[in-house]
C-alpha cells in the first residue's frame, strides 16, 4: 500500500474525516450540520497495534481507504496506481509465473497480478493482520483476489520473509508505504536491501518494481530521484515512470529494475496485454506505458544528476512521521 501524499489531505475531525481535495469549499454548512455530515462519511473504522484504519465515503473519489490519517487509495482512481505498479514489470517479463508482493494488504496489487494468465503463484506478505482482515471484509472489489487459490497470504515482515525464503520469484513488487521518519519503511528502500535480499530472490530475467513516491516537478526530489539512483547501483537496467493520480493531488512515480533490458515497443506491449491479461485495462496501454517513461525535463535532469543513495544511515523521508511497521 502506498503511503501519504500530502499532509492534511485527509484529517480527522470530531470523530469523522475531512477530505481536503482542493475543491471549492467556500459554501460551508453550519458547524453542527458539518459535524453530522463528517461523521456520516466514516463507513468503518478499526485499529491495530500498528496503525489506525478507516474506510470513508468521499464526495469526489467514492470510498477511500485511510491508514494513520493518510490516503492510501480511492474507489474512483486506485486503478491508475495499481495498474501502473503491477502490469509494466509483468508485461516486460518474458513469462512471469511467480510473484512476491511486499505489503499490498488491501489486496488490489494481488488482484491485478492475478489477471495475468501466466501467473500460478502469488505471495503477498503484509505485517498487519488487522489491515488485511479489514480490507478483505470491506473492499468488495478485491474479494475474488483474496479467495483465489493462487494467492498465498503471509502475515509477517516482508524483509524477514524474503530473507528466510528458499523460493525465488519472477517478479518482486514493493507496494509499501512511503519512507517516513520514525518508521522502518525506509530500510526497504536501501541499497543493502535491494542488493542482498531482493536481487538474490529473483529468478533469471527477474524484474523488481517499487512504488517510489511523489514524482511531480515540485516533489520528485523528496524520494523518487533517490530511489531511482539507489536501484541504479544494484541493477544493470532501471526504468522510472510516472502517472498523475488525482486523489493523491500529484504525479506519482514507480521504478522497475532488472539485469535484462526493457526493450519492448508499444505494439509488442499491446500484444502481450491481449494475450496475457484477463479483461480490459482501464488506464494502461502500450502507448501510455511507453509515454509514462518519458519524463519532463526537470524530473529527467534530476534523476540523471542524483547522487544520493539510500542507506540505513543516510535516508530521505517524505513529510510526516511513521507510527507503524511498513510491510
GULUMBA-938319 format. One line per field, with one value per residue (C-alpha): residue number from 1; x negated, y, z negated; residue in one letter. Coordinates in steps of 0.25 Angstrom, whole numbers, plus 5000, padded with zeros to 4 digits. Each point is the difference from the previous one (the first is absolute). Layout:
BEGIN
n [NUM,...] .
xx [X,...] .
yy [Y,...] .
zz [Z,...] .
res [a,...] .
END
This chain:
BEGIN
n [1,2,3,4,5,6,7,8,9,10,11,12,13,14,15,16,17,18,19,20,21,22,23,24,25,26,27,28,29,30,31,32,33,34,35,36,37,38,39,40,41,42,43,44,45,46,47,48,49,50,51,52,53,54,55,56,57,58,59,60,61,62,63,64,65,66,67,68,69,70,71,72,73,74,75,76,77,78,79,80,81,82,83,84,85,86,87,88,89,90,91,92,93,94,95,96,97,98,99,100,101,102,103,104,105,106,107,108,109,110,111,112,113,114,115,116,117,118,119,120,121,122,123,124,125,126,127,128,129,130,131,132,133,134,135,136,137,138,139,140,141,142,143,144,145,146,147,148,149,150,151,152,153,154,155,156,157,158,159,160,161,162,163,164,165,166,167,168,169,170,171,172,173,174,175,176,177,178,179,180,181,182,183,184,185,186,187,188,189,190,191,192,193,194,195,196,197,198,199,200,201,202,203,204,205,206,207,208,209,210,211,212,213,214,215,216,217,218,219,220,221,222,223,224,225,226,227,228,229,230,231,232,233,234,235,236,237,238,239,240,241,242,243,244,245,246,247,248,249,250,251,252,253,254,255,256,257,258,259,260,261,262,263,264,265,266,267,268,269,270,271,272,273,274,275,276,277,278,279,280,281,282,283,284,285,286,287,288,289,290,291,292,293,294,295,296,297,298,299,300,301,302,303,304,305,306,307,308,309,310,311,312,313,314,315,316,317,318,319,320,321,322,323,324,325,326,327] .
xx [5000,4995,4999,5003,5001,5001,5001,5014,5007,5008,5001,5009,5010,5009,5001,5001,4991,4999,4995,4992,5001,4997,5014,5008,5004,5005,5014,4998,5012,5003,4990,5011,5004,4986,4996,5012,4996,4986,5003,5010,4988,4993,5005,4991,4988,4990,4987,4988,4988,4993,5010,5014,5009,5012,5009,5007,5009,4996,5008,4990,4992,5010,4995,4986,4991,4993,4989,4994,5008,4993,5006,4997,5009,5014,5011,5000,4986,4992,4999,4990,4990,5002,5000,4987,4994,5003,5001,4987,4991,5009,5001,4985,4997,5000,5008,5004,5005,4997,5001,4997,5007,4994,5011,5013,5009,5012,5000,5000,4986,5003,5013,4992,4989,5011,5005,4988,5002,4986,4999,5003,4995,5001,4994,5005,4993,5005,4997,5013,5011,5011,4998,5001,5012,5006,4998,5004,5013,5004,4992,5010,4993,4989,5008,4996,4986,5000,5007,4991,4993,4988,4998,4991,5003,4989,5000,4986,4989,4997,4986,4999,5009,4991,4988,5004,5007,4994,5008,4997,5010,5001,5005,4999,5009,4998,5014,4995,5003,4991,4987,5004,4992,5003,5003,4991,5006,4988,4992,5008,4995,4985,4988,4997,5014,5001,4986,5000,5015,5008,4991,4995,5015,5003,4999,4992,5006,5008,5006,5001,5010,5003,5009,4990,5008,5004,4994,5005,4992,5000,5000,4991,4987,5007,4997,5003,4986,4993,5008,4996,4986,4999,5005,4990,4989,5006,5006,4995,5013,5009,5013,5007,5014,5012,5015,5009,5009,5011,5003,4985,5000,4987,4992,4996,4987,4996,4987,4997,4987,4994,4987,5006,5005,5014,5000,5014,5008,5014,5006,4993,5005,5014,4999,4996,5011,5010,4993,4998,5010,5014,5009,4998,4990,5006,4988,4987,4997,4987,5000,5003,4990,4989,5004,5000,4985,4998,4998,5000,4987,5000,5002,4991,4988,5002,5000,4988,4992,5005,4988,5007,5001,5009,4993,5005,4992,5003,5014,5010,5014,5014,5006,5007,4997,5002,5007,5000,4992,5001,5002] .
yy [5000,5014,5010,5014,5010,5014,5002,5006,4994,4991,5005,4995,5009,4997,4985,5002,5003,5012,4998,5012,4998,5014,5002,5013,4999,5015,4995,4994,4994,5005,4993,4990,4996,4999,4991,4991,4999,4997,4989,4993,4999,4990,4987,4991,5002,4991,5000,4990,5000,5007,5010,5006,4996,5006,4999,5013,5005,5012,5009,5000,4987,4990,4991,5003,4991,5008,4995,5008,5012,4999,4997,4986,4998,5004,4993,5009,5001,4988,4993,5011,4997,4984,4998,5009,4992,4986,4999,5006,4990,4988,5004,5003,4986,4989,4990,5004,4989,5003,5014,5005,5012,5008,5007,5001,4997,5006,4989,5009,4997,4985,5002,5006,4989,4989,5006,4994,4986,4996,5002,4988,5005,5013,5002,5012,5004,5011,5002,5004,4990,5010,5008,4988,4995,5014,5001,4986,5003,5014,5001,4992,5002,4991,4989,4990,5003,4997,4987,4995,4987,5006,5010,4997,5010,5002,5009,5003,5011,4999,5002,4988,4992,5002,4998,4986,4996,4989,5003,5010,5008,5005,5014,5007,5011,5011,5005,5007,5012,5012,5002,5009,5004,4992,4987,4989,5000,5008,4987,4993,5011,4999,4995,4988,4995,5001,4994,4989,4996,5004,4997,4986,4996,5003,4989,5002,5011,5005,5013,5009,5012,5009,5012,5012,5011,5014,5003,5014,5012,5005,4986,4991,5003,4995,4985,4997,5004,4993,4987,5000,5003,4990,4989,5004,4996,4986,4996,5002,5005,5010,5007,5011,5003,5009,5003,5010,4995,5010,4996,5001,5014,4997,4993,4986,4992,4986,4993,4987,4993,4988,4994,4999,5012,5005,4999,4999,5010,5004,4990,4989,5004,5001,4986,4995,5007,4993,4986,5000,5009,4996,5012,5014,5009,5013,5009,4993,4997,4998,5015,5005,4991,5005,5014,4999,4997,5014,5009,5015,5008,5004,4986,4993,5009,4998,4985,5001,5008,4994,4995,4996,4985,4995,4993,4997,5012,5010,5000,5010,5001,5004,5011,4993,4991,4985,4992,4986,4989,5001,4987] .
zz [5000,5003,4989,4999,5011,4993,4985,4998,5012,4990,4986,4988,4995,4988,5002,5015,5012,5009,5014,5005,5014,5005,5005,4997,4985,4999,4998,4986,4992,4986,4990,4994,5014,5005,4988,5003,5014,4997,4990,5010,5010,4992,5005,4991,4990,4993,4994,4999,4991,5012,5006,5001,5011,5006,5012,5004,5010,5008,5009,5011,4999,4995,4989,4995,4991,4990,4991,4989,5005,5014,5013,5006,5011,5005,5007,5012,5004,4993,5013,5005,4989,5000,5015,5001,4988,5005,5015,5005,4993,5003,5015,5002,4993,5011,4992,4986,4991,4986,4993,4986,4995,4989,4993,5008,4989,5006,5011,5012,5005,4999,5007,5012,5000,5000,5013,5007,5006,4999,4984,4992,4986,4993,4986,4993,4987,4991,4986,4995,4999,4996,5012,5009,4993,5001,5015,5002,4993,5006,5013,5008,5013,4995,4995,5011,4999,4985,5004,5011,4998,5007,4988,4988,4989,4990,4988,4997,5002,5015,4998,4990,5009,5012,4992,4996,5012,5009,5011,5012,5008,5014,4995,4986,4997,4990,4996,4988,4992,5003,4992,4989,4988,4987,5008,5005,5014,5006,4997,5011,5010,4997,5008,4991,5000,5015,5002,4989,4998,5013,5011,4995,4999,5015,5011,5012,5008,4988,4998,4987,5000,4988,4998,4999,4994,5006,5013,5004,5004,4985,4993,5008,4992,4987,5002,5015,5005,4989,5001,5015,4998,4989,5009,5011,4990,4999,5014,5014,5006,4992,5006,4993,5004,4995,5000,4994,4989,4998,4985,4997,5005,5007,5011,4994,5003,5002,5003,5007,4999,5006,5006,5013,5009,5001,5015,5005,5008,4999,5010,4993,4987,5005,5006,4986,4993,5010,4998,4985,4993,4996,5003,5005,4993,4997,5000,5006,5015,5007,5004,4987,4993,5010,4998,4985,5001,5007,4988,5001,5001,4985,4995,5010,4997,4985,5002,5009,4990,4987,4991,4987,4997,4990,4988,4986,4995,5012,5003,5006,4995,5004,4991,4989,4989,5000,4989,5005,5006,5015,5008] .
res [x,x,x,x,x,x,x,x,x,x,x,x,x,x,x,x,x,x,x,x,x,x,x,x,x,x,x,x,x,x,x,x,x,x,x,x,x,x,x,x,x,x,x,x,x,x,x,x,x,x,x,x,x,x,x,x,x,x,x,x,x,x,x,x,x,x,x,x,x,x,x,x,x,x,x,x,x,x,x,x,x,x,x,x,x,x,x,x,x,x,x,x,x,x,x,x,x,x,x,x,x,x,x,x,x,x,x,x,x,x,x,x,x,x,x,x,x,x,x,x,x,x,x,x,x,x,x,x,x,x,x,x,x,x,x,x,x,x,x,x,x,x,x,x,x,x,x,x,x,x,x,x,x,x,x,x,x,x,x,x,x,x,x,x,x,x,x,x,x,x,x,x,x,x,x,x,x,x,x,x,x,x,x,x,x,x,x,x,x,x,x,x,x,x,x,x,x,x,x,x,x,x,x,x,x,x,x,x,x,x,x,x,x,x,x,x,x,x,x,x,x,x,x,x,x,x,x,x,x,x,x,x,x,x,x,x,x,x,x,x,x,x,x,x,x,x,x,x,x,x,x,x,x,x,x,x,x,x,x,x,x,x,x,x,x,x,x,x,x,x,x,x,x,x,x,x,x,x,x,x,x,x,x,x,x,x,x,x,x,x,x,x,x,x,x,x,x,x,x,x,x,x,x,x,x,x,x,x,x,x,x,x,x,x,x,x,x,x,x,x,x,x,x,x,x,x,x] .
END
